[in-house]
């Protein structure tokens, strides 16, 4: 074969080789069937990251939207008011009543205030198994601060007990009752302060009422706590707010001051 013919054949071979590497439309795979040197399939059978199917990666799940509301103030150990004016009664629990001067009422209120002080952003959870509004027009809800179930936290700390009104049990009933039994066994909160308080899920908590000479509470003892004048009731926990509510402040401390009412040690408590 002449040199001219050999050059012509070489030129045709180069042209065919270059045609196999030509890129097609943007994003289209190459039509070359094998890589140089027989190293296997080329990009003809692969996809770029931009075109990889989404099913090959785990999709990030979105959290459900939970509108936040703001706490205006706490009324007592189981009721709050929101900045929009709505009253919220924490459902499936019950705390001692402040207006009835029940044992541990002021402490229960203080615990709730420590969990959700005014200005706190919380979200409310309804329970389809329960009423949504009570006869007073209050919203019946579980209150959550972030991941904390406030209703459950109150019961665990002994600041409230369980109350399954009309026997209705919501989604957290089992956890709430277990928490109440645990708190009572550990003598936390009202279970220590108000001895004899029954754990009765069918009724509201009854810690007894503080009176001038005694504390009634399903078996609680009667009489005056030694070391004070006028008489203060014998109870597991009493502070100046309780004393003022009973109309006994200030008090003369004549003994060891078991309630720690005389902060400045001048012999007068709750000045």
BELVEN-V745941 format. One record per backbone hydrogen bond with DSSP energy under -0.5 kcal/mol. NH is the residue of the N-H (numbers start at 1). CO is the residue of the C=O. E is the energy in kcal/mol with one decimal. If there is no record, write none. Layout:
BEGIN
NH & CO & E
NH & CO & E
END
This chain:
BEGIN
6 & 2 & -2.1
7 & 3 & -2.0
8 & 4 & -1.9
9 & 5 & -2.3
10 & 6 & -2.0
11 & 7 & -1.9
12 & 8 & -1.9
13 & 9 & -2.1
14 & 10 & -2.1
15 & 11 & -1.8
16 & 12 & -2.0
17 & 13 & -2.1
18 & 14 & -2.3
19 & 15 & -1.5
20 & 16 & -1.2
21 & 17 & -0.6
21 & 18 & -0.8
22 & 19 & -0.9
28 & 25 & -2.5
35 & 40 & -2.5
38 & 35 & -1.7
39 & 36 & -0.5
45 & 42 & -1.6
46 & 43 & -1.0
51 & 48 & -1.4
52 & 48 & -0.6
52 & 49 & -0.8
56 & 53 & -1.5
57 & 54 & -1.7
67 & 65 & -0.5
69 & 122 & -3.1
71 & 120 & -2.4
72 & 81 & -3.0
73 & 81 & -1.6
75 & 79 & -2.1
76 & 79 & -1.4
77 & 96 & -0.5
79 & 76 & -0.7
80 & 88 & -2.3
81 & 73 & -2.7
82 & 86 & -2.9
83 & 70 & -2.2
85 & 82 & -1.9
88 & 80 & -2.7
89 & 139 & -3.2
90 & 78 & -2.6
90 & 88 & -0.6
91 & 141 & -2.1
93 & 90 & -0.8
94 & 161 & -2.3
101 & 98 & -2.0
102 & 97 & -2.3
103 & 208 & -2.9
105 & 102 & -2.1
108 & 104 & -2.5
109 & 105 & -2.0
110 & 106 & -2.0
111 & 107 & -2.2
112 & 108 & -2.0
113 & 109 & -2.3
114 & 110 & -1.8
115 & 111 & -1.5
116 & 112 & -2.5
119 & 71 & -3.2
120 & 117 & -2.1
122 & 69 & -2.8
122 & 120 & -0.6
123 & 144 & -2.2
125 & 142 & -2.8
130 & 127 & -2.1
134 & 138 & -2.0
137 & 134 & -2.0
139 & 87 & -2.8
140 & 132 & -2.7
141 & 89 & -1.6
141 & 139 & -0.7
142 & 125 & -2.5
144 & 123 & -2.4
145 & 148 & -2.2
146 & 144 & -0.6
148 & 145 & -2.1
149 & 147 & -0.6
150 & 143 & -2.7
150 & 148 & -0.9
151 & 143 & -0.6
153 & 149 & -2.3
154 & 150 & -2.4
155 & 151 & -1.5
156 & 152 & -2.3
157 & 153 & -1.8
158 & 155 & -1.2
159 & 154 & -2.4
160 & 154 & -0.9
161 & 94 & -3.0
163 & 92 & -1.6
164 & 201 & -3.2
165 & 163 & -1.3
167 & 164 & -2.5
168 & 165 & -2.0
173 & 170 & -1.5
176 & 172 & -2.8
177 & 173 & -2.5
178 & 174 & -2.2
179 & 175 & -2.3
180 & 176 & -2.2
181 & 177 & -2.3
182 & 178 & -2.1
183 & 179 & -2.5
184 & 180 & -2.4
185 & 181 & -2.4
186 & 182 & -1.9
187 & 184 & -1.1
188 & 183 & -2.5
190 & 158 & -3.0
191 & 188 & -1.9
192 & 189 & -1.4
193 & 189 & -2.4
194 & 190 & -2.4
197 & 194 & -1.5
200 & 198 & -0.9
203 & 200 & -2.0
210 & 101 & -2.5
211 & 209 & -0.5
211 & 214 & -2.2
215 & 221 & -0.8
216 & 209 & -1.5
216 & 214 & -0.5
223 & 213 & -1.1
225 & 232 & -3.4
228 & 225 & -0.8
229 & 252 & -1.8
234 & 223 & -1.0
235 & 233 & -0.7
236 & 193 & -2.6
243 & 239 & -2.1
244 & 240 & -2.9
245 & 241 & -1.9
246 & 242 & -1.5
247 & 244 & -1.3
248 & 243 & -2.3
250 & 269 & -0.6
251 & 269 & -2.3
252 & 229 & -3.4
253 & 251 & -0.5
253 & 267 & -2.7
254 & 227 & -2.2
254 & 252 & -0.8
255 & 227 & -1.4
260 & 257 & -1.6
263 & 261 & -1.2
265 & 262 & -0.9
269 & 251 & -3.2
270 & 261 & -1.6
END
